[in-house]
Amino acid sequence: MIVARPKSEGGEKKPSQMGMVRVALQDMGGDPKPLEMQSHIKDKFNVELPANIISNYKSQIKRKNGTAGPGRGRRGGLQVEDFETIRGLVRRLGAEQVKRLVEVVA
């Protein structure tokens, strides 16, 4: 059995819950809190989504986009790309300069 999404007053399909969260993230920019997004979604779509649902969808969207958390959605430690970046720095600046940079930021 196929269930159609509810239609808005104008006969257009309403976006999914995830779609509403995605639009709110785009509209608001930055990293808004779920309660702020809840208010924005209520104003824009006249739908009240619970903050925990918004938080869940927000995490899924950020993980899919590669912008989640300190590791930006990566699992594990260093990746091949990290070593390629280091190699590029060594070629451009020299090993001694890269060592000095590491000492400064460590």
CORPEQUI-V484410 format. One record per helix or strand of 3 or more residues. SS is the DSSP state (H for helix, E for strand). FROM is the first residue (numbers start at 1). TO is the last residue. If there is no record, write none. Layout:
BEGIN
ss:SS from:FROM to:TO
ss:SS from:FROM to:TO
END
This chain:
BEGIN
ss:H from:17 to:28
ss:H from:34 to:45
ss:H from:51 to:65
ss:H from:80 to:93
ss:H from:95 to:105
END
